[in-house]
Amino acid sequence: MNMSGEGLLILIVVGVVAGWLAGMIVDGTGFGVLGDLIIGVVGAFIGTWLLPRLGLHLGVGIFGAIVNATVGAIVLLLVIRLIRGGGPNQGGGFLGYRRRW
């Protein structure tokens, strides 16, 4: 597969934005710029694969790419949290939810 410089730049920008957004939504999962980039790019592949299978079409162009990648990155972060054993009562929590007792 041959990718142009512009395509690679767009992929990086979408990955960073999606990784950052997913990190904000899934509270307590900061991986830094490089980690957000990787989470966002992998999330883009997950979102592109998963959403059409669920019958969801969330936009076109760069906006659609960011939304798809963000949804995929959120799924990836939640899977990582399940594997690592973290949960709402261990730190940040999903969407800021914290257990009080």
Secondary structure by P-SEA (a helix, b strand, c coil): ccccaaaaaaaaaaaaaaaaaaaaaaccccccaaaaaaaaaaaaaaaaaccccccccccccaaaaaaaaaaaaaaaaaaaaaaaccccccccccccccccc
